[in-house]
Amino acid sequence: MSAASDNRKKLLLPGLSLLTSLGTLVCCALPALLVTLGAGATLAGLVSAAPQLVWLSAHKNAVFTVAGALLAIAGAVQWRNRHAPCPADPTQARACMFLRRAGWWLWSLSLALYLTGFFFAFIAARIFYG
């Protein structure tokens, strides 16, 4: 296995979790924010331009389940590999440590986006509208 393919694998799960977390924001947080700001017409225009948003919102439980599962898997893999050895070559070792830190940053950003989307999808309506 080459070092380049190993390095790509280090960012694959955090990248996938970021992608699915962005999906939770698009599905639920963005529409809630637009309606809260009184931009219902903007939301209507957005839905007419991208009707897939309606499907995502209708299936938000599945979207959040898949995103949560990917976040959990990515976090477990990141945690398990936190002390894994890096190559002895100084250049490759620096790249390894950089990718390890980048993976944690991506995962942390994904978690923050997921929690924001979860709040707007499942909690905010109950708080603000009873």
C-alpha positions as CSV (number, residue, x, y, z in Angstrom):
1,M,0.0,0.0,0.0
2,S,1.5,3.3,-1.0
3,A,1.8,6.3,1.4
4,A,-0.4,8.4,-0.9
5,S,-3.3,6.0,-0.7
6,D,-2.8,5.6,3.1
7,N,-2.9,9.4,3.4
8,R,-6.1,9.7,1.4
9,K,-7.7,7.1,3.6
10,K,-7.0,9.2,6.7
11,L,-9.2,11.9,5.4
12,L,-11.9,9.8,3.7
13,L,-14.1,9.1,6.8
14,P,-13.8,12.7,8.2
15,G,-14.6,14.0,4.7
16,L,-17.6,11.8,4.3
17,S,-18.9,12.8,7.8
18,L,-18.4,16.5,6.8
19,L,-20.4,15.9,3.6
20,T,-23.3,14.2,5.5
21,S,-23.2,16.9,8.2
22,L,-23.6,19.5,5.5
23,G,-26.6,17.6,4.3
24,T,-28.2,17.9,7.7
25,L,-27.7,21.7,7.5
26,V,-29.2,21.9,4.0
27,C,-32.1,19.6,5.0
28,C,-33.2,21.3,8.2
29,A,-31.1,24.2,9.5
30,L,-31.2,26.3,6.4
31,P,-34.9,26.2,5.8
32,A,-35.5,26.9,9.5
33,L,-33.1,29.8,9.4
34,L,-34.7,31.3,6.3
35,V,-38.2,31.1,7.8
36,T,-37.1,32.5,11.1
37,L,-35.5,35.5,9.3
38,G,-38.8,36.0,7.4
39,A,-37.3,34.9,4.1
40,G,-40.0,32.5,3.1
41,A,-40.0,33.7,-0.5
42,T,-36.3,32.9,-0.6
43,L,-36.9,29.4,0.7
44,A,-39.7,28.9,-1.9
45,G,-37.3,30.0,-4.6
46,L,-34.6,27.7,-3.3
47,V,-37.0,24.7,-3.2
48,S,-38.1,25.4,-6.7
49,A,-34.5,25.5,-7.9
50,A,-33.5,22.4,-5.9
51,P,-36.6,20.3,-5.2
52,Q,-34.3,17.6,-3.6
53,L,-34.5,19.7,-0.5
54,V,-38.0,18.6,0.0
55,W,-37.0,14.9,-0.2
56,L,-34.2,15.5,2.3
57,S,-36.5,17.3,4.7
58,A,-39.1,14.5,4.4
59,H,-36.5,11.9,5.2
60,K,-34.7,13.8,7.9
61,N,-34.6,10.9,10.3
62,A,-32.7,8.8,7.7
63,V,-30.4,11.7,6.9
64,F,-29.5,12.2,10.5
65,T,-29.1,8.5,11.2
66,V,-26.7,8.1,8.3
67,A,-24.8,11.2,9.2
68,G,-24.6,10.3,12.9
69,A,-23.4,6.8,12.1
70,L,-20.7,8.1,9.8
71,L,-19.6,10.6,12.5
72,A,-19.4,7.9,15.1
73,I,-17.4,5.6,12.8
74,A,-15.1,8.4,11.8
75,G,-14.6,9.5,15.4
76,A,-13.9,5.9,16.5
77,V,-11.3,5.5,13.7
78,Q,-9.7,8.8,14.4
79,W,-9.5,7.9,18.1
80,R,-8.2,4.4,17.5
81,N,-5.4,5.8,15.2
82,R,-4.4,8.8,17.3
83,H,-1.2,7.1,18.4
84,A,-0.5,5.1,15.3
85,P,3.1,5.3,14.1
86,C,4.0,7.6,11.3
87,P,6.7,6.8,8.7
88,A,10.3,7.3,9.7
89,D,11.0,9.6,6.8
90,P,10.8,13.2,8.1
91,T,8.8,14.5,5.1
92,Q,6.3,11.7,5.3
93,A,6.1,12.0,9.1
94,R,5.2,15.7,8.8
95,A,2.6,14.8,6.2
96,C,1.2,12.1,8.5
97,M,0.9,14.4,11.4
98,F,-0.6,17.1,9.3
99,L,-3.2,14.7,7.9
100,R,-3.9,13.4,11.4
101,R,-4.6,17.0,12.7
102,A,-6.6,17.8,9.5
103,G,-8.7,14.7,10.1
104,W,-9.5,15.8,13.7
105,W,-10.4,19.3,12.5
106,L,-12.7,18.0,9.7
107,W,-14.3,15.6,12.2
108,S,-14.8,18.4,14.8
109,L,-16.3,20.7,12.1
110,S,-18.6,17.9,11.0
111,L,-19.8,17.3,14.6
112,A,-20.5,21.0,15.0
113,L,-22.5,21.1,11.8
114,Y,-24.4,18.0,12.7
115,L,-25.3,19.3,16.1
116,T,-26.5,22.6,14.6
117,G,-28.6,20.7,12.1
118,F,-29.9,18.4,14.9
119,F,-30.9,21.4,17.0
120,F,-32.9,23.0,14.2
121,A,-34.4,19.8,13.0
122,F,-35.6,18.3,16.3
123,I,-35.3,20.8,19.2
124,A,-35.8,24.4,18.0
125,A,-39.4,23.9,16.9
126,R,-40.3,22.5,20.3
127,I,-38.6,25.3,22.1
128,F,-39.9,28.2,20.1
129,Y,-43.3,26.9,19.0
130,G,-44.2,24.7,22.0
